[in-house]
Amino acid sequence: MDCFRLTYLKSTGLERPHVEEPSAHHHGKPESLSSFSSGNSIPGASSSEAVLKQARVDLRHPDPRVRAMAIRYYLEKSYPSIPLALVQDILSDQDPDVRAQALRVLVRFRNPILSPLLRKCLRDSDPRVRIAALRGMFQYQEKIDLNLFLQFLSDESSWVRRKVATLLGWSQVEGALPILMQLSKDGYSMVRKAALFSLATLYPEEGQNLLMEAMTDSDSDLRKWAKMTLEKILTRPSKRSTALTNRG
């Protein structure tokens, strides 16, 4: 039966089901993610309803691998016709891998209705889920509220703190200097390194000064990396000198 379920979810007939199943909490048309985006329904609604019904069964399966597979092969192919109540249930799954998998799928669609769900997941008890929520916040939001990320300066997971430092540099968020400065003094070298890299990218002057300080860091690998990175920066021709050379 389990093999049949997974095969059914992976079948080619699931490419684009566009149907909404009534929710137990609403009468008539339920609130769903599809109600926030355009799109017309297609033939085969009855088969799509069967797929949704089977997906609900699989998402309650005792094996988290089956639930994760259902997310991968159902949600990826069925968006945006996913009842919002079903999404909330998935993000409350007892297994953190399932919750993280669901976030990784959902954030690809950049739907504003997901924002409060992502904010809630930023406080998840598992670091894998918090990291997935962080990625989602940076991926689809045009303007980041940095106050949301102050809580991660003291996050118990060094991987989460490192991800914050990396994402701030990758997305080039304005006003990130105080957060990155504090992360550059983190107790874990991999967090300090990520913060220094982002500082050198966003704030070259401050970044160079901190790289010089990092050449005396307690971690030998970080010292070597800081020295190598600083040498590359100093030997790189500046835009001003390049412009003067071209003008000459």
WOKAVEN-V708306 format. One record per residue. N is the residue number from 1. RES is the residue in one letter. PHI is phi in whole degrees, -180 to 180 (none if undefined). D_LAST is the distance of its C-alpha to the last C-alpha in whole Angstrom. Layout:
N;RES;PHI;D_LAST  N;RES;PHI;D_LAST
//
This chain:
1;M;none;76  2;D;-64;73  3;C;-62;72  4;F;-63;73  5;R;-60;71  6;L;-67;67  7;T;-64;68  8;Y;-64;69  9;L;-67;66  10;K;-89;63  11;S;-65;65  12;T;-68;63  13;G;-71;65  14;L;-100;63  15;E;-58;60  16;R;-144;60  17;P;-74;63  18;H;-127;63  19;V;-147;66  20;E;-119;67  21;E;-96;70  22;P;-56;72  23;S;-94;72  24;A;-69;75  25;H;-97;73  26;H;-135;73  27;H;-109;75  28;G;79;74  29;K;-72;70  30;P;-79;68  31;E;-73;65  32;S;-146;63  33;L;-65;59  34;S;-68;59  35;S;-72;61  36;F;-105;57  37;S;-144;55  38;S;-84;56  39;G;148;58  40;N;-103;61  41;S;-73;64  42;I;-119;65  43;P;-60;68  44;G;91;69  45;A;-61;70  46;S;-63;73  47;S;-67;71  48;S;-65;68  49;E;-64;71  50;A;-66;72  51;V;-64;69  52;L;-63;68  53;K;-63;72  54;Q;-68;71  55;A;-62;68  56;R;-61;70  57;V;-65;72  58;D;-67;70  59;L;-74;68  60;R;-109;71  61;H;-67;72  62;P;-66;72  63;D;-87;70  64;P;-62;66  65;R;-68;65  66;V;-67;67  67;R;-64;65  68;A;-65;62  69;M;-66;62  70;A;-63;64  71;I;-63;61  72;R;-64;58  73;Y;-96;60  74;Y;-100;62  75;L;-64;59  76;E;-61;56  77;K;-97;58  78;S;-107;60  79;Y;-63;57  80;P;-98;58  81;S;-84;61  82;I;-116;62  83;P;-57;64  84;L;-60;63  85;A;-62;66  86;L;-68;65  87;V;-61;62  88;Q;-64;63  89;D;-65;66  90;I;-65;63  91;L;-74;61  92;S;-106;64  93;D;-58;65  94;Q;-71;66  95;D;-97;64  96;P;-64;61  97;D;-65;59  98;V;-68;61  99;R;-63;59  100;A;-65;56  101;Q;-61;56  102;A;-62;57  103;L;-63;54  104;R;-61;52  105;V;-75;53  106;L;-68;53  107;V;-70;50  108;R;-67;49  109;F;-94;50  110;R;51;48  111;N;-94;51  112;P;-58;51  113;I;-65;55  114;L;-79;54  115;S;-55;52  116;P;-65;56  117;L;-69;57  118;L;-66;53  119;R;-61;54  120;K;-65;57  121;C;-72;56  122;L;-64;54  123;R;-106;57  124;D;-62;58  125;S;-74;60  126;D;-107;58  127;P;-63;55  128;R;-64;54  129;V;-73;55  130;R;-63;53  131;I;-65;50  132;A;-62;50  133;A;-68;51  134;L;-60;48  135;R;-58;46  136;G;-63;47  137;M;-61;46  138;F;-76;43  139;Q;-75;43  140;Y;-115;44  141;Q;-95;44  142;E;-73;41  143;K;-122;42  144;I;-98;43  145;D;-86;45  146;L;-65;44  147;N;-61;47  148;L;-65;49  149;F;-99;47  150;L;-64;48  151;Q;-64;51  152;F;-84;50  153;L;-63;48  154;S;-117;52  155;D;-61;53  156;E;-68;55  157;S;-99;53  158;S;-67;50  159;W;-68;49  160;V;-68;49  161;R;-63;47  162;R;-64;44  163;K;-65;44  164;V;-60;44  165;A;-62;41  166;T;-67;39  167;L;-67;40  168;L;-63;38  169;G;-75;35  170;W;-66;35  171;S;-87;36  172;Q;55;33  173;V;-78;36  174;E;-72;35  175;G;84;37  176;A;-85;38  177;L;-55;37  178;P;-60;40  179;I;-67;42  180;L;-68;39  181;M;-62;39  182;Q;-70;43  183;L;-68;43  184;S;-71;41  185;K;-110;44  186;D;-62;46  187;G;-73;49  188;Y;-108;48  189;S;-64;45  190;M;-69;44  191;V;-72;44  192;R;-60;41  193;K;-64;39  194;A;-63;39  195;A;-67;38  196;L;-64;35  197;F;-63;34  198;S;-67;34  199;L;-64;33  200;A;-64;30  201;T;-79;29  202;L;-88;30  203;Y;-131;29  204;P;-54;27  205;E;-65;27  206;E;-63;31  207;G;-63;31  208;Q;-65;29  209;N;-63;31  210;L;-72;34  211;L;-66;33  212;M;-65;33  213;E;-66;37  214;A;-69;38  215;M;-69;37  216;T;-115;40  217;D;-63;42  218;S;-70;46  219;D;-95;45  220;S;-65;43  221;D;-65;42  222;L;-68;40  223;R;-61;39  224;K;-64;37  225;W;-65;36  226;A;-62;34  227;K;-64;33  228;M;-65;31  229;T;-66;30  230;L;-65;28  231;E;-62;27  232;K;-65;25  233;I;-66;24  234;L;-70;22  235;T;-88;21  236;R;-78;19  237;P;-65;16  238;S;-75;16  239;K;-63;14  240;R;-67;12  241;S;-67;11  242;T;-66;10  243;A;-65;9  244;L;-66;6  245;T;-65;5  246;N;-67;5  247;R;-69;4  248;G;-69;0
//
